[in-house]
Amino acid sequence: MRLKGWKGLAVLLLLSVALIGCGGIRGAEATPAATVAAPGQVATAPAAPAAPTVAPEAPAATGGQAAPAADDIDIADFDSLDSYRQLVSWIVTEGEETEEWSVTTEFVRDPAAQRTLYQGTDSSGTVTGWEIIQIGTITYMRYGEAGEDEQWMSVTSEDAQAPQQQLSMYRMQSADHYLSSGYCNRERGTADVEGRPAVHYTCSKDVFGTELLFWLAGGKLTDGGIEYWISTEYDVPLRTITWWEGEDEDGVAHAWRMEEKVWDINVPFVIEPPAGAKAPGLPEDVPLMPEAKITSAMSGMVSFEITAEMGDVVEYYKEAMPDNGWTLDSEYEGMLTFTKHGRQAVFMLNEDAGKISGVIMITE
């Protein structure tokens, strides 16, 4: 169904901001309990603006001024922002089915960090959610129920990259693309968005051109539009409402609405690792062989490479692990198993052309 197609597209976009995909991570409820705090303050959840649940009336096309020519519209690149908080919410209806979901994002450029919180409700009332916190090249992913039962997994790899600006990832086209289409009006005067001055634009459904035909193949677009509130301070959209209504080839009604708000622009705050989460890597009592390089790591598992002979690597760990309080339980063709106070460490080693690739798994 197309409703699920829209949801799938949104989820794929969300997962692209993480180090690896984590589709299927579910919880009974996702709550915006942020691990974010302004310097010197106690961490609190961000005061995200409420997402409207009723589709707006069509933007008025009269009473304003024609939007300026394309050359006169200067929407700033979001890369110019040092920090922000963003809420994007969707309401999608197909016939009698309606789904809602929202994404809250917090971003800081230096030190590079991002937090993404997703939560959604389908037509049956089932709530799903997950949370990702990326700090530098380390990504923390929450699974299980938010709150006392939440659990976190952390991952990194040698090719992991720090988070990048993602403010415009949810839009089919850029703001300046639509505003220069000739189907938008600029309202007189200055509007206000969360206490920030902005210029308000309204665009008719003609602004979409043929972009929606993929979703309404054989059907028709009956109404829709876009509204923009462009910051006079930063020249970026502080608020955007995009909506359309139509019918497919079978006469089934479809409606789609997205609202985006951006606030706390360039306000200094810190995104911290989730409380109790362990950074990826080896515990202090499991040494890494000198000159070995970690290629990837997650909670409880590390992969590494080293140019050495198999016998040398095996002998190193047969000596180094007992020195750290571990007992060798078994050894078999490149596999070593150690135990310590109810914990287990398993080494799986493979030799290829004079190079050893290994995996260390630690279980509590």
N, C-alpha and C positions, 0 to 999 in steps of 0.2 A: 504494500500500500504506500501511497506517496507520503502519508503522514509519517510513517516509519522511515521513509527515505530522507525527509528533512532532519529527523532526529539523528539518523546515522551520519549524515553529513556534518552536523554540529559536533557530534562526539569525535569524529575523525579529526576535525579541526582542533578540538581541545587536546587530543592526545598528541598532536604534533608539537606541542610546547614542551612535552616531557622528554626525558632521555630515552625511554623505551615505552612502548604501548602497554597499557594496563587495562584493556577492555575486560569487562566482566567483574571488576572489583565492585562489590555492592555492599550496602549497609541498609539497615532498616530506616535510618534517617541520617541526613547530613546536616550538621549544625555549624554556623559560621563562628566557631570558637577559634579566633585567630591567634596565632603565636606571633603577633606583631605588636610592637610597642614603640612609641616615640622615645628617644634617648632619655633615660632618667625616669620613665614612667612605667607603670604596671601595664602589662599586655592586656588589651581588651579587644573585643570583636569590633570590626569597623562598622560604622553607622551607615550601612548601605541604603540608598533611597529605595522606597518600596516600589516594586514592579506593578504597574497597573494591570488589572485583570479584565478590563472592558476595552474593546477596540474603539479607537477614537473616531470622531466624525471625519469625513473627508476634509483635508486641508482646504481652506478657502482660497480661491484663485483671484479674488478681487480685493480692493482696498489697500493693496500694497504697490510696490514698484517692481518692474521687471528685473529679474536677476541680471547683474552686470555681465558683460561679455566674458568669454573664457579667459582672455588675457588679463582681465581685471580681478579675477578670483585667485586669491593667494592663500590656499589652505596649507598650513605649516606641516612639515614632516613630523610625525610623532617621535621620531628619533631625537628630537630636540628636548624631550621631556626627561627629567632626571628621576621622577617618581610619579606614581599615580595610583588611584584605586578605580576600578571599573566594575559595573554591574551590567550584564547583558541578559535579558529575559525574553523568552519566546512563548507564544500561545499558538498552537496549531490545531485546526479543526478540520476533520474530514467526515462529512455526513454527521452522524451522532457522536462521533468520537472526538475527544479533545485531550491533548497532552500539553503540559506546561513544564518548562525547565529553565534553569537560570545558571549563570556562571559568574562568580565573583573572582576578580583577579587583582592582585596587588603586585606592584613592580617597583624595584629600586635598582638604579643603574650602578651605584658604587657604595659598598661592594655588591656585585651583581647578584640579585635574588628575585624570586618570583613565587607567589603562592596562588594556586588555582583551586577553587571550591566549586564543585558541580552538584546540583541537586535537581531532581525531576520527579514529576507525578504523572502517571499515565491515566487512561480513562477508567481503569478499575480502582484508582486511588492508591496504587502501590507507589511507594516513595523509594527512590534509589539515590545513591550519592557516593562521591569519592573526593579525595583531596590530595593534591600534590604540592609539595614544597621543594623548590630547587634553589640551592645556595651554592653559587659557583658551579662546580662540575659534579656536585653530589645532589641526587634526587631522592626525596623521601615520599613514599606513597602510602596513604592510609587505606586499610581494608578492615572489614568488620564494622560494628556499630560505633558511631562517634560517641565519645564519652568514656566511661569507665572500661568498656570492653574493646575500645579501639586498639588496633595493632598497626605498627608501622614497619615498612620494609624500605631499606635504603640501598641505592645502587650507584655505581659510577663505572667508568671505563676509560681507557687511555685516549680515546677519541671523543670523550664527552665535551660538550661546549657549555659555556655559561649561558643563562637565559637571555633572550633577545626581546626587543619590543614586539608586542603582539596585538596592539590596540585595534588594528584595522582588519584582523583576520576573519571577522564574522561578516564582512560586507561583500556583496556581489561586485560592487564597483566603488571607487573612491568618491568622496563627497564632491570634489571639484568636477568629476565626470558628470554627475547628475546636475549639479548647480549650473553648469555651463550648457545644459541640454536645450535651454529655451522653454522649458516647461515648469520653471520655478519662479516664484515671486519673493521679493524681499520686503518684509514688513517695515513700516515706518517706525523710527525710534529704536530704542534699545530694550531688549528683553532682559530677564533675570533668571539665572539657573543656579539654585543653591547659593544665592548671594553673589554670584559672579555675573558681570555684564556680558551680554551676547547679542548677536544679530540673528533674528529669526527668519528662516526661509520656509516656504511651503511649496510643495511640488505636486502636480496632478498625477493621475495614474499613467498618463502618456509618457511620463519620465522613464518607465520601464522598457519601452520599446517592445522588442520581441524576447526579452530575457526570460520571461516566465512561461513561454510556450512549452518548454521541456516538461514543466510540472503540470501543465493543463493541456497536454497534447490532445488535439481534437476538440477541446472545450473553448471557453472564452473567459476573458478577464472582465469582470463587471464593475469593479471599483478598486480604489487603492490610492496610495500616495506616499510621500516622504516629507518629514519635517526635520529641519536642522536648526540647532542653536549653536552658532559659531562663536567661540570666545573672542572677545575683543582684546584680551590680554595675550593669549597664546596662539590665536588663529587656528585652533583645533575644535572639532565638534565636542561640546560639553554634553549634549543630549541629542539623540537621534531616534525618531520613530519611523519605522518602515512597515507598511501594511498593504495587504491586497485581499480581495475576495473574488471568487470565480466559480465556475462550474466545469466539471470534466465532461468527457464525451458521453457519459452515462447520465448526466444531469445531476450528479452528486455535488453538493456544495462544498467548497474548500475555502478556508480562510487562514491567513498567516499574519502574525504580528510580532515584530521584534522591537524592543526598546533598549537603548544603551545610554548609560550615564557614566560620566567620568568626573571624578572629584579628587581632592587632595593632591592636585598637580603641584609638583616640586616641593611638597611638604616632606621634611626629613622624617623618616621612620625606619625601623630595623625589622627585617624578617629573620626570625630565629628558627633553629631546628625544633621540631616538635618535642615536647617534654618527654623524657624517657626513651626516646629513639636512639639507637646506636648507629654511629657513622659506619659506613661500609669499610671493611678491612679486617685485619687479623687482631684478635685480642692480645693483650700484652704478654701472655704466657705462651703464645705460639709464634716462634721467630720466623722471619723470612730469610732464606739462605742469602748470604752476601752476594751481590751482583745480580740477583734475581729481579725481574721487573714484573710488577702486578699489571695485568692487562685488563682485568675487570674485577669488580667486587660488589657484593651485595650482602645483606644481613646473613651471616652464617656461612658464606661461601666466597672463596677467593680463587681466581685463576692467575697463574704466573708463568713466566718463561725464563729460561736460563740456558746459556751455552755451557754445557758440562756433560760429564759421563753419568749414566744412570747410577752406577755403583757409588759415585761420589755423593750424589744427591741423597741416596738411600742412607748411606753411612752418616751423612751430616744430621739428618733428622733422627736417626736411631741414637745419636748422642745428645743432640740439642733438646729434644723433647723431654727425655728423662731429667735433664738438667733443670727443666722448668716444672718439674713435679708430675709429668705424665708417665704412664706405664704402657709399654708396648704390649698389645694384646695379640696381634697377628701380623704376618707378613706374607704376601703372596704376589709374585710377578708384578712388581711396581705398585702394589697397594699396601699401605701401612695403616694400621688402626691402633690408636692410643686412647686410653681412658684416664679420667682424673675427676674424682669426687662427683660421679654421676654424669659427667660430660664425656663426649666422644669426639675425637678428631680423626678424620679419615683422609689420607693422602692418596690420590690416584695420579700416577706418573706415567708419561708416555714419551718415548725417545724416538726422534726422527732426525736423521742427518746431523748428529752431534748436538742437537738442541733438545732440551727437556721441556715439555709443557706439562704443567701440573694443576690439579684442582684440590683445594683444601676445604673440607666441609666440617663445620663445627656444629654440634647439636648439644643443647643443654639438657 
